[in-house]
Amino acid sequence: MLPPRRLSGRAKVLLPLGLVALLALSIHRFFIAEPPPSAVEIRGPTMGTTFTVRLDVPALEGDERARATEAVTAVLDRVNGLMSTYDSTSELSRFNRAGTTEPFPLSPATLDVLEVAVAVGRASGGALDVTVAPLVEAWGFGAADAPPAAPDAAVMAELLERVGFEGLLIDRAAGTVARAHAATTVDLSSVAKGYAADRVADTLAALGYRRVLVEVGGELKAGAPKSDGTLWRVAVERPDPAGRAIHRVVEVADEGVATSGDYRNVLELDGVLHTHLLDPRTGRPARHRGASVSVVHPSATVADAWATALAVLGVEEGLTVADREGLAALFITREGEGFVSRPSEAFRARFGESETEGRP
């Protein structure tokens, strides 16, 4: 489910420190000079990507480890079985195939995720839209045989008629969703991994493991502070296409963290640079702003959704919206030969500023 693909158009650039092998150990030591923590890790494949869970416990062996591992994989398999767009038997795939405007029953979990996506879509002025997949495909994003190109006017007009989250009619009491256009489809890639991280953390807490750091496909959920009283240290990657490096570190507990960016995939249309991230408001790729956006929120589900929306909005508009919504968001942009961090008011209040993080 939900592997890195053309629909999301986003590069995951959030790295839980000490968990991701993409950073060489020498780089890790250079940025974080601390002894290895006492922790146990559970890893595996899921949703077309991977997951890693770090538990702050001295040991986890035998039946205890098996019980924790089975609980984690059961949650991930459940989310996959509901919200995958790659599994033809998933609940969401069946909804998309139904091709009807009649109410369609969906599970409470899928409705939860859909409601978050629609709420963020409205609050962002349409920058997040979980029905936009047909337009993304029409532009050819991710196609191996040809570069992306604008669909012709007739195709664009037809697609725009059936794209729009406001056409989704959610009836929570009945447990159903209807759509104004029978051909409208939904893809929850921009929210489901964050939701999975939330639910894994909840499940482990119910088993007695509250001091955890959960990562699913780049989305994170930190549990309670570690046993020594310190918070979980998470690195945000510098948005540099030339290589990987840590831009800054945030310390979190009982919070989700998500990062979105498309700085590694840029295209030129009519002499203007754009990202591979489609702007649902225009039906065209967002203008290239060279930024990544990180969001910290009590809910990893909400952080995941807002990271996508703010990436589409870009730095100036995105900061205005983040401040209005009270979101802790960090935009990192290239300026000259370096990078500048532009934090929202809530992010600055929560984490402070480094020397490079003042707004120009």
BALOBA-1460 file (C-alpha; in Angstrom, 3 decimals):
// residues 360
<rec num="1" residu="m" x="0.000" y="0.000" z="0.000"/>
<rec num="2" residu="l" x="0.931" y="3.579" z="-0.572"/>
<rec num="3" residu="p" x="4.513" y="3.166" z="-1.800"/>
<rec num="4" residu="p" x="6.461" y="6.240" z="-2.911"/>
<rec num="5" residu="r" x="4.701" y="6.977" z="-6.186"/>
<rec num="6" residu="r" x="3.530" y="9.586" z="-8.601"/>
<rec num="7" residu="l" x="0.287" y="10.305" z="-6.763"/>
<rec num="8" residu="s" x="1.843" y="11.838" z="-3.697"/>
<rec num="9" residu="g" x="4.607" y="13.693" z="-5.506"/>
<rec num="10" residu="r" x="6.373" y="14.226" z="-2.209"/>
<rec num="11" residu="a" x="9.808" y="13.399" z="-0.933"/>
<rec num="12" residu="k" x="9.858" y="12.206" z="2.629"/>
<rec num="13" residu="v" x="12.644" y="14.050" z="4.354"/>
<rec num="14" residu="l" x="12.062" y="13.339" z="8.029"/>
<rec num="15" residu="l" x="14.653" y="11.131" z="9.682"/>
<rec num="16" residu="p" x="14.335" y="9.565" z="13.142"/>
<rec num="17" residu="l" x="17.865" y="9.823" z="14.499"/>
<rec num="18" residu="g" x="19.741" y="6.559" z="14.692"/>
<rec num="19" residu="l" x="17.082" y="4.646" z="12.765"/>
<rec num="20" residu="v" x="17.679" y="5.442" z="9.106"/>
<rec num="21" residu="a" x="20.625" y="3.892" z="7.296"/>
<rec num="22" residu="l" x="20.560" y="6.494" z="4.558"/>
<rec num="23" residu="l" x="22.776" y="8.706" z="6.712"/>
<rec num="24" residu="a" x="26.344" y="7.485" z="7.117"/>
<rec num="25" residu="l" x="27.392" y="6.917" z="10.714"/>
<rec num="26" residu="s" x="30.043" y="9.616" z="10.392"/>
<rec num="27" residu="i" x="27.354" y="12.169" z="9.541"/>
<rec num="28" residu="h" x="25.207" y="10.943" z="12.407"/>
<rec num="29" residu="r" x="28.058" y="11.366" z="14.906"/>
<rec num="30" residu="f" x="28.894" y="14.778" z="13.513"/>
<rec num="31" residu="f" x="25.401" y="16.114" z="14.138"/>
<rec num="32" residu="i" x="24.365" y="14.164" z="17.242"/>
<rec num="33" residu="a" x="27.164" y="13.542" z="19.730"/>
<rec num="34" residu="e" x="25.411" y="11.302" z="22.237"/>
<rec num="35" residu="p" x="25.812" y="7.695" z="23.393"/>
<rec num="36" residu="p" x="23.552" y="5.085" z="21.795"/>
<rec num="37" residu="p" x="20.243" y="4.948" z="23.679"/>
<rec num="38" residu="s" x="18.988" y="1.843" z="25.381"/>
<rec num="39" residu="a" x="16.246" y="0.796" z="23.007"/>
<rec num="40" residu="v" x="14.822" y="-2.139" z="21.146"/>
<rec num="41" residu="e" x="13.824" y="-1.921" z="17.506"/>
<rec num="42" residu="i" x="11.173" y="-3.701" z="15.475"/>
<rec num="43" residu="r" x="11.403" y="-3.267" z="11.691"/>
<rec num="44" residu="g" x="9.695" y="-4.601" z="8.635"/>
<rec num="45" residu="p" x="8.017" y="-3.938" z="5.296"/>
<rec num="46" residu="t" x="4.579" y="-2.369" z="5.074"/>
<rec num="47" residu="m" x="2.410" y="-0.383" z="2.654"/>
<rec num="48" residu="g" x="4.982" y="-0.593" z="-0.129"/>
<rec num="49" residu="t" x="7.593" y="0.965" z="2.166"/>
<rec num="50" residu="t" x="8.988" y="0.118" z="5.608"/>
<rec num="51" residu="f" x="8.284" y="0.740" z="9.276"/>
<rec num="52" residu="t" x="10.574" y="1.050" z="12.283"/>
<rec num="53" residu="v" x="9.500" y="1.101" z="15.901"/>
<rec num="54" residu="r" x="11.929" y="2.006" z="18.668"/>
<rec num="55" residu="l" x="10.898" y="1.013" z="22.189"/>
<rec num="56" residu="d" x="12.745" y="2.487" z="25.148"/>
<rec num="57" residu="v" x="13.006" y="-0.754" z="27.115"/>
<rec num="58" residu="p" x="16.090" y="-2.655" z="28.312"/>
<rec num="59" residu="a" x="15.130" y="-5.798" z="26.426"/>
<rec num="60" residu="l" x="12.303" y="-7.346" z="24.462"/>
<rec num="61" residu="e" x="12.703" y="-11.056" z="23.895"/>
<rec num="62" residu="g" x="10.798" y="-14.243" z="23.280"/>
<rec num="63" residu="d" x="7.034" y="-14.114" z="23.707"/>
<rec num="64" residu="e" x="7.120" y="-10.452" z="24.699"/>
<rec num="65" residu="r" x="8.841" y="-9.427" z="21.471"/>
<rec num="66" residu="a" x="6.553" y="-11.659" z="19.422"/>
<rec num="67" residu="r" x="3.476" y="-10.126" z="21.031"/>
<rec num="68" residu="a" x="4.645" y="-6.565" z="20.346"/>
<rec num="69" residu="t" x="5.648" y="-7.391" z="16.762"/>
<rec num="70" residu="e" x="2.345" y="-9.121" z="16.043"/>
<rec num="71" residu="a" x="0.415" y="-6.165" z="17.454"/>
<rec num="72" residu="v" x="2.320" y="-3.685" z="15.278"/>
<rec num="73" residu="t" x="1.959" y="-5.706" z="12.083"/>
<rec num="74" residu="a" x="-1.733" y="-6.323" z="12.754"/>
<rec num="75" residu="v" x="-2.353" y="-2.572" z="12.917"/>
<rec num="76" residu="l" x="-0.401" y="-1.931" z="9.723"/>
<rec num="77" residu="d" x="-2.106" y="-4.787" z="7.897"/>
<rec num="78" residu="r" x="-5.477" y="-3.425" z="8.997"/>
<rec num="79" residu="v" x="-4.758" y="0.071" z="7.665"/>
<rec num="80" residu="n" x="-3.418" y="-1.423" z="4.438"/>
<rec num="81" residu="g" x="-6.499" y="-3.591" z="4.016"/>
<rec num="82" residu="l" x="-8.744" y="-0.570" z="4.406"/>
<rec num="83" residu="m" x="-6.945" y="2.256" z="2.599"/>
<rec num="84" residu="s" x="-4.623" y="0.756" z="0.002"/>
<rec num="85" residu="t" x="-5.024" y="1.936" z="-3.573"/>
<rec num="86" residu="y" x="-2.779" y="-0.924" z="-4.763"/>
<rec num="87" residu="d" x="-4.687" y="-3.783" z="-3.180"/>
<rec num="88" residu="s" x="-7.759" y="-4.342" z="-5.333"/>
<rec num="89" residu="t" x="-9.544" y="-5.969" z="-2.418"/>
<rec num="90" residu="s" x="-9.092" y="-3.046" z="-0.011"/>
<rec num="91" residu="e" x="-12.089" y="-1.104" z="1.203"/>
<rec num="92" residu="l" x="-10.970" y="2.067" z="-0.563"/>
<rec num="93" residu="s" x="-10.341" y="0.226" z="-3.845"/>
<rec num="94" residu="r" x="-13.848" y="-1.183" z="-3.709"/>
<rec num="95" residu="f" x="-15.251" y="2.290" z="-3.066"/>
<rec num="96" residu="n" x="-13.334" y="3.685" z="-6.035"/>
<rec num="97" residu="r" x="-14.566" y="0.887" z="-8.312"/>
<rec num="98" residu="a" x="-18.198" y="1.234" z="-7.280"/>
<rec num="99" residu="g" x="-18.811" y="4.073" z="-9.754"/>
<rec num="100" residu="t" x="-22.041" y="5.219" z="-8.132"/>
<rec num="101" residu="t" x="-23.411" y="8.271" z="-6.385"/>
<rec num="102" residu="e" x="-25.240" y="6.065" z="-3.882"/>
<rec num="103" residu="p" x="-23.957" y="6.065" z="-0.278"/>
<rec num="104" residu="f" x="-21.167" y="3.543" z="0.184"/>
<rec num="105" residu="p" x="-20.415" y="2.027" z="3.629"/>
<rec num="106" residu="l" x="-16.907" y="2.646" z="4.956"/>
<rec num="107" residu="s" x="-15.261" y="1.579" z="8.199"/>
<rec num="108" residu="p" x="-14.901" y="4.077" z="11.075"/>
<rec num="109" residu="a" x="-11.119" y="4.113" z="10.516"/>
<rec num="110" residu="t" x="-11.393" y="5.075" z="6.851"/>
<rec num="111" residu="l" x="-14.001" y="7.688" z="7.708"/>
<rec num="112" residu="d" x="-11.660" y="9.102" z="10.377"/>
<rec num="113" residu="v" x="-8.862" y="9.567" z="7.844"/>
<rec num="114" residu="l" x="-11.192" y="10.937" z="5.194"/>
<rec num="115" residu="e" x="-12.637" y="13.469" z="7.630"/>
<rec num="116" residu="v" x="-9.150" y="14.726" z="8.535"/>
<rec num="117" residu="a" x="-8.287" y="15.074" z="4.842"/>
<rec num="118" residu="v" x="-11.488" y="16.972" z="4.047"/>
<rec num="119" residu="a" x="-11.059" y="19.252" z="7.087"/>
<rec num="120" residu="v" x="-7.491" y="20.124" z="6.077"/>
<rec num="121" residu="g" x="-8.642" y="20.534" z="2.484"/>
<rec num="122" residu="r" x="-11.186" y="23.137" z="3.552"/>
<rec num="123" residu="a" x="-8.850" y="24.909" z="5.979"/>
<rec num="124" residu="s" x="-6.109" y="25.102" z="3.337"/>
<rec num="125" residu="g" x="-8.418" y="26.496" z="0.674"/>
<rec num="126" residu="g" x="-8.196" y="23.311" z="-1.370"/>
<rec num="127" residu="a" x="-4.415" y="22.792" z="-1.283"/>
<rec num="128" residu="l" x="-5.041" y="19.232" z="-0.114"/>
<rec num="129" residu="d" x="-7.525" y="17.229" z="-2.161"/>
<rec num="130" residu="v" x="-7.727" y="13.449" z="-1.895"/>
<rec num="131" residu="t" x="-9.686" y="13.210" z="-5.176"/>
<rec num="132" residu="v" x="-6.934" y="14.703" z="-7.362"/>
<rec num="133" residu="a" x="-5.350" y="11.427" z="-8.539"/>
<rec num="134" residu="p" x="-6.865" y="11.483" z="-12.073"/>
<rec num="135" residu="l" x="-5.271" y="14.873" z="-12.734"/>
<rec num="136" residu="v" x="-1.905" y="13.672" z="-11.421"/>
<rec num="137" residu="e" x="-2.066" y="10.705" z="-13.757"/>
<rec num="138" residu="a" x="-3.158" y="12.863" z="-16.695"/>
<rec num="139" residu="w" x="-0.017" y="14.973" z="-16.296"/>
<rec num="140" residu="g" x="2.070" y="11.797" z="-16.476"/>
<rec num="141" residu="f" x="3.861" y="12.258" z="-13.170"/>
<rec num="142" residu="g" x="5.952" y="9.197" z="-12.462"/>
<rec num="143" residu="a" x="5.501" y="7.735" z="-15.950"/>
<rec num="144" residu="a" x="8.704" y="6.057" z="-17.121"/>
<rec num="145" residu="d" x="8.122" y="6.315" z="-20.877"/>
<rec num="146" residu="a" x="7.643" y="10.070" z="-21.275"/>
<rec num="147" residu="p" x="8.254" y="13.334" z="-19.412"/>
<rec num="148" residu="p" x="5.273" y="15.018" z="-17.740"/>
<rec num="149" residu="a" x="3.188" y="17.138" z="-20.074"/>
<rec num="150" residu="a" x="0.009" y="19.180" z="-19.795"/>
<rec num="151" residu="p" x="-3.153" y="17.291" z="-20.785"/>
<rec num="152" residu="d" x="-5.179" y="18.903" z="-23.534"/>
<rec num="153" residu="a" x="-7.994" y="21.288" z="-22.658"/>
<rec num="154" residu="a" x="-10.792" y="18.770" z="-23.258"/>
<rec num="155" residu="v" x="-9.217" y="16.164" z="-20.997"/>
<rec num="156" residu="m" x="-8.545" y="18.767" z="-18.307"/>
<rec num="157" residu="a" x="-12.135" y="19.997" z="-18.395"/>
<rec num="158" residu="e" x="-13.522" y="16.464" z="-18.091"/>
<rec num="159" residu="l" x="-11.254" y="15.616" z="-15.181"/>
<rec num="160" residu="l" x="-11.960" y="18.826" z="-13.311"/>
<rec num="161" residu="e" x="-15.670" y="17.939" z="-13.313"/>
<rec num="162" residu="r" x="-15.032" y="14.870" z="-11.158"/>
<rec num="163" residu="v" x="-12.192" y="16.177" z="-9.000"/>
<rec num="164" residu="g" x="-13.008" y="18.011" z="-5.789"/>
<rec num="165" residu="f" x="-13.266" y="16.862" z="-2.171"/>
<rec num="166" residu="e" x="-16.374" y="19.006" z="-1.660"/>
<rec num="167" residu="g" x="-18.198" y="16.432" z="-3.776"/>
<rec num="168" residu="l" x="-17.675" y="13.818" z="-1.062"/>
<rec num="169" residu="l" x="-20.721" y="13.606" z="1.185"/>
<rec num="170" residu="i" x="-19.793" y="12.001" z="4.503"/>
<rec num="171" residu="d" x="-22.600" y="10.719" z="6.700"/>
<rec num="172" residu="r" x="-20.905" y="9.726" z="9.930"/>
<rec num="173" residu="a" x="-24.100" y="8.556" z="11.606"/>
<rec num="174" residu="a" x="-24.842" y="6.171" z="8.744"/>
<rec num="175" residu="g" x="-21.168" y="5.249" z="8.256"/>
<rec num="176" residu="t" x="-21.276" y="6.046" z="4.540"/>
<rec num="177" residu="v" x="-19.780" y="8.309" z="1.891"/>
<rec num="178" residu="a" x="-21.551" y="9.358" z="-1.272"/>
<rec num="179" residu="r" x="-20.082" y="11.359" z="-4.140"/>
<rec num="180" residu="a" x="-21.559" y="14.006" z="-6.352"/>
<rec num="181" residu="h" x="-19.869" y="12.538" z="-9.430"/>
<rec num="182" residu="a" x="-19.894" y="8.769" z="-9.924"/>
<rec num="183" residu="a" x="-16.362" y="8.777" z="-11.363"/>
<rec num="184" residu="t" x="-14.750" y="10.546" z="-8.401"/>
<rec num="185" residu="t" x="-12.042" y="8.469" z="-6.741"/>
<rec num="186" residu="v" x="-10.206" y="8.893" z="-3.432"/>
<rec num="187" residu="d" x="-6.558" y="8.338" z="-2.550"/>
<rec num="188" residu="l" x="-5.539" y="8.717" z="1.104"/>
<rec num="189" residu="s" x="-1.769" y="8.483" z="0.533"/>
<rec num="190" residu="s" x="-1.251" y="11.942" z="2.003"/>
<rec num="191" residu="v" x="-2.771" y="10.940" z="5.349"/>
<rec num="192" residu="a" x="-2.764" y="7.158" z="5.826"/>
<rec num="193" residu="k" x="0.862" y="6.673" z="6.891"/>
<rec num="194" residu="g" x="0.515" y="9.282" z="9.608"/>
<rec num="195" residu="y" x="-2.690" y="7.575" z="10.712"/>
<rec num="196" residu="a" x="-0.897" y="4.219" z="10.814"/>
<rec num="197" residu="a" x="1.852" y="5.696" z="12.995"/>
<rec num="198" residu="d" x="-0.751" y="7.067" z="15.411"/>
<rec num="199" residu="r" x="-2.520" y="3.749" z="15.680"/>
<rec num="200" residu="v" x="0.701" y="1.759" z="16.181"/>
<rec num="201" residu="a" x="1.697" y="4.084" z="19.026"/>
<rec num="202" residu="d" x="-1.775" y="3.721" z="20.583"/>
<rec num="203" residu="t" x="-1.627" y="-0.058" z="20.323"/>
<rec num="204" residu="l" x="1.802" y="-0.258" z="21.931"/>
<rec num="205" residu="a" x="0.668" y="2.066" z="24.728"/>
<rec num="206" residu="a" x="-2.232" y="-0.304" z="25.431"/>
<rec num="207" residu="l" x="0.354" y="-3.090" z="25.821"/>
<rec num="208" residu="g" x="2.280" y="-0.991" z="28.315"/>
<rec num="209" residu="y" x="4.886" y="0.492" z="25.953"/>
<rec num="210" residu="r" x="4.403" y="4.261" z="26.021"/>
<rec num="211" residu="r" x="8.051" y="5.229" z="25.458"/>
<rec num="212" residu="v" x="8.189" y="4.592" z="21.730"/>
<rec num="213" residu="l" x="9.121" y="6.246" z="18.460"/>
<rec num="214" residu="v" x="7.110" y="4.946" z="15.507"/>
<rec num="215" residu="e" x="8.073" y="5.600" z="11.872"/>
<rec num="216" residu="v" x="5.917" y="4.478" z="8.941"/>
<rec num="217" residu="g" x="7.163" y="5.409" z="5.491"/>
<rec num="218" residu="g" x="8.785" y="8.577" z="6.846"/>
<rec num="219" residu="e" x="5.938" y="9.716" z="9.090"/>
<rec num="220" residu="l" x="6.639" y="9.712" z="12.812"/>
<rec num="221" residu="k" x="4.782" y="9.449" z="16.082"/>
<rec num="222" residu="a" x="6.690" y="9.900" z="19.317"/>
<rec num="223" residu="g" x="5.272" y="8.506" z="22.521"/>
<rec num="224" residu="a" x="6.124" y="9.479" z="26.077"/>
<rec num="225" residu="p" x="9.566" y="10.867" z="26.943"/>
<rec num="226" residu="k" x="12.339" y="8.295" z="27.320"/>
<rec num="227" residu="s" x="13.085" y="6.663" z="30.658"/>
<rec num="228" residu="d" x="15.904" y="9.129" z="31.341"/>
<rec num="229" residu="g" x="13.438" y="12.022" z="30.973"/>
<rec num="230" residu="t" x="14.738" y="13.229" z="27.617"/>
<rec num="231" residu="l" x="12.591" y="13.733" z="24.538"/>
<rec num="232" residu="w" x="12.900" y="11.878" z="21.250"/>
<rec num="233" residu="r" x="15.388" y="13.583" z="18.909"/>
<rec num="234" residu="v" x="14.292" y="13.770" z="15.271"/>
<rec num="235" residu="a" x="16.345" y="15.173" z="12.412"/>
<rec num="236" residu="v" x="14.843" y="17.179" z="9.565"/>
<rec num="237" residu="e" x="16.793" y="16.693" z="6.364"/>
<rec num="238" residu="r" x="18.194" y="19.660" z="4.473"/>
<rec num="239" residu="p" x="16.286" y="19.946" z="1.140"/>
<rec num="240" residu="d" x="19.394" y="19.607" z="-0.997"/>
<rec num="241" residu="p" x="19.126" y="17.518" z="-4.191"/>
<rec num="242" residu="a" x="22.922" y="17.133" z="-4.195"/>
<rec num="243" residu="g" x="23.045" y="14.983" z="-1.079"/>
<rec num="244" residu="r" x="21.644" y="14.109" z="2.315"/>
<rec num="245" residu="a" x="22.406" y="16.082" z="5.446"/>
<rec num="246" residu="i" x="20.633" y="17.034" z="8.652"/>
<rec num="247" residu="h" x="19.343" y="20.607" z="8.666"/>
<rec num="248" residu="r" x="18.185" y="20.738" z="12.263"/>
<rec num="249" residu="v" x="16.961" y="18.587" z="15.114"/>
<rec num="250" residu="v" x="13.655" y="18.813" z="16.972"/>
<rec num="251" residu="e" x="12.882" y="17.133" z="20.277"/>
<rec num="252" residu="v" x="9.369" y="15.764" z="20.647"/>
<rec num="253" residu="a" x="7.152" y="13.597" z="22.848"/>
<rec num="254" residu="d" x="3.515" y="12.599" z="22.428"/>
<rec num="255" residu="e" x="3.578" y="14.294" z="19.015"/>
<rec num="256" residu="g" x="3.532" y="13.410" z="15.354"/>
<rec num="257" residu="v" x="5.985" y="14.841" z="12.841"/>
<rec num="258" residu="a" x="5.648" y="14.840" z="9.057"/>
<rec num="259" residu="t" x="7.714" y="16.424" z="6.296"/>
<rec num="260" residu="s" x="6.807" y="17.030" z="2.678"/>
<rec num="261" residu="g" x="8.846" y="18.383" z="-0.177"/>
<rec num="262" residu="d" x="9.504" y="17.867" z="-3.852"/>
<rec num="263" residu="y" x="12.886" y="19.461" z="-4.285"/>
<rec num="264" residu="r" x="14.364" y="16.307" z="-5.811"/>
<rec num="265" residu="n" x="11.851" y="16.333" z="-8.696"/>
<rec num="266" residu="v" x="11.551" y="19.522" z="-10.720"/>
<rec num="267" residu="l" x="10.198" y="20.055" z="-14.221"/>
<rec num="268" residu="e" x="10.130" y="23.004" z="-16.570"/>
<rec num="269" residu="l" x="6.914" y="23.996" z="-18.342"/>
<rec num="270" residu="d" x="6.845" y="27.022" z="-20.632"/>
<rec num="271" residu="g" x="10.101" y="28.251" z="-19.161"/>
<rec num="272" residu="v" x="8.840" y="28.104" z="-15.544"/>
<rec num="273" residu="l" x="10.123" y="25.647" z="-12.936"/>
<rec num="274" residu="h" x="7.467" y="23.577" z="-11.172"/>
<rec num="275" residu="t" x="7.526" y="20.676" z="-8.737"/>
<rec num="276" residu="h" x="5.902" y="17.312" z="-9.367"/>
<rec num="277" residu="l" x="3.405" y="18.279" z="-6.663"/>
<rec num="278" residu="l" x="0.058" y="19.077" z="-8.255"/>
<rec num="279" residu="d" x="-1.875" y="22.084" z="-7.005"/>
<rec num="280" residu="p" x="-5.509" y="20.904" z="-6.814"/>
<rec num="281" residu="r" x="-6.724" y="24.508" z="-6.946"/>
<rec num="282" residu="t" x="-5.385" y="25.010" z="-10.470"/>
<rec num="283" residu="g" x="-5.060" y="21.470" z="-11.769"/>
<rec num="284" residu="r" x="-1.443" y="22.319" z="-12.628"/>
<rec num="285" residu="p" x="1.901" y="21.581" z="-10.951"/>
<rec num="286" residu="a" x="2.788" y="23.912" z="-8.109"/>
<rec num="287" residu="r" x="5.410" y="26.512" z="-8.982"/>
<rec num="288" residu="h" x="8.833" y="25.426" z="-7.803"/>
<rec num="289" residu="r" x="9.662" y="27.055" z="-4.475"/>
<rec num="290" residu="g" x="12.585" y="24.854" z="-3.469"/>
<rec num="291" residu="a" x="11.195" y="24.144" z="-0.030"/>
<rec num="292" residu="s" x="10.448" y="21.335" z="2.333"/>
<rec num="293" residu="v" x="7.841" y="21.682" z="5.046"/>
<rec num="294" residu="s" x="7.854" y="19.933" z="8.418"/>
<rec num="295" residu="v" x="4.819" y="19.932" z="10.690"/>
<rec num="296" residu="v" x="4.691" y="18.951" z="14.362"/>
<rec num="297" residu="h" x="1.259" y="18.171" z="15.779"/>
<rec num="298" residu="p" x="-0.202" y="15.988" z="18.557"/>
<rec num="299" residu="s" x="-1.690" y="13.843" z="15.755"/>
<rec num="300" residu="a" x="0.614" y="12.327" z="13.133"/>
<rec num="301" residu="t" x="-2.461" y="12.000" z="10.913"/>
<rec num="302" residu="v" x="-3.063" y="15.744" z="11.005"/>
<rec num="303" residu="a" x="0.665" y="16.513" z="10.639"/>
<rec num="304" residu="d" x="0.807" y="14.304" z="7.536"/>
<rec num="305" residu="a" x="-2.161" y="16.029" z="5.909"/>
<rec num="306" residu="w" x="-0.923" y="19.544" z="6.692"/>
<rec num="307" residu="a" x="2.611" y="18.831" z="5.456"/>
<rec num="308" residu="t" x="1.191" y="18.089" z="2.012"/>
<rec num="309" residu="a" x="-1.121" y="21.089" z="2.020"/>
<rec num="310" residu="l" x="1.583" y="23.527" z="3.120"/>
<rec num="311" residu="a" x="4.006" y="22.174" z="0.522"/>
<rec num="312" residu="v" x="1.450" y="22.983" z="-2.173"/>
<rec num="313" residu="l" x="0.799" y="26.444" z="-0.729"/>
<rec num="314" residu="g" x="4.487" y="27.338" z="-0.654"/>
<rec num="315" residu="v" x="6.409" y="29.459" z="1.803"/>
<rec num="316" residu="e" x="4.591" y="32.787" z="1.793"/>
<rec num="317" residu="e" x="1.009" y="31.543" z="1.590"/>
<rec num="318" residu="g" x="1.843" y="28.501" z="3.685"/>
<rec num="319" residu="l" x="3.246" y="30.555" z="6.570"/>
<rec num="320" residu="t" x="0.138" y="32.731" z="6.590"/>
<rec num="321" residu="v" x="-2.098" y="29.670" z="6.803"/>
<rec num="322" residu="a" x="0.116" y="27.938" z="9.387"/>
<rec num="323" residu="d" x="0.040" y="31.008" z="11.637"/>
<rec num="324" residu="r" x="-3.719" y="31.347" z="11.233"/>
<rec num="325" residu="e" x="-4.220" y="27.670" z="12.136"/>
<rec num="326" residu="g" x="-1.679" y="27.697" z="14.980"/>
<rec num="327" residu="l" x="0.438" y="25.025" z="13.277"/>
<rec num="328" residu="a" x="4.041" y="24.348" z="14.261"/>
<rec num="329" residu="a" x="5.520" y="24.303" z="10.753"/>
<rec num="330" residu="l" x="9.063" y="24.758" z="9.471"/>
<rec num="331" residu="f" x="9.732" y="25.745" z="5.852"/>
<rec num="332" residu="i" x="13.283" y="25.281" z="4.571"/>
<rec num="333" residu="t" x="14.184" y="27.153" z="1.377"/>
<rec num="334" residu="r" x="17.281" y="27.569" z="-0.717"/>
<rec num="335" residu="e" x="18.615" y="31.107" z="-0.745"/>
<rec num="336" residu="g" x="21.825" y="31.802" z="-2.636"/>
<rec num="337" residu="e" x="24.339" y="29.093" z="-1.785"/>
<rec num="338" residu="g" x="22.664" y="28.058" z="1.450"/>
<rec num="339" residu="f" x="19.375" y="27.305" z="3.144"/>
<rec num="340" residu="v" x="17.104" y="29.417" z="5.305"/>
<rec num="341" residu="s" x="14.524" y="28.085" z="7.760"/>
<rec num="342" residu="r" x="11.308" y="30.025" z="8.072"/>
<rec num="343" residu="p" x="9.317" y="28.842" z="11.089"/>
<rec num="344" residu="s" x="5.704" y="29.555" z="11.844"/>
<rec num="345" residu="e" x="4.939" y="31.424" z="15.036"/>
<rec num="346" residu="a" x="3.923" y="28.198" z="16.794"/>
<rec num="347" residu="f" x="7.091" y="26.410" z="15.665"/>
<rec num="348" residu="r" x="9.262" y="29.279" z="16.879"/>
<rec num="349" residu="a" x="7.497" y="29.297" z="20.242"/>
<rec num="350" residu="r" x="7.860" y="25.511" z="20.579"/>
<rec num="351" residu="f" x="11.418" y="24.979" z="19.307"/>
<rec num="352" residu="g" x="13.086" y="28.383" z="19.103"/>
<rec num="353" residu="e" x="15.253" y="29.555" z="16.223"/>
<rec num="354" residu="s" x="18.712" y="28.720" z="14.979"/>
<rec num="355" residu="e" x="20.953" y="31.369" z="13.452"/>
<rec num="356" residu="t" x="19.580" y="30.652" z="9.986"/>
<rec num="357" residu="e" x="15.905" y="30.593" z="10.920"/>
<rec num="358" residu="g" x="14.899" y="34.237" z="10.953"/>
<rec num="359" residu="r" x="12.448" y="35.331" z="8.310"/>
<rec num="360" residu="p" x="14.300" y="37.461" z="5.709"/>
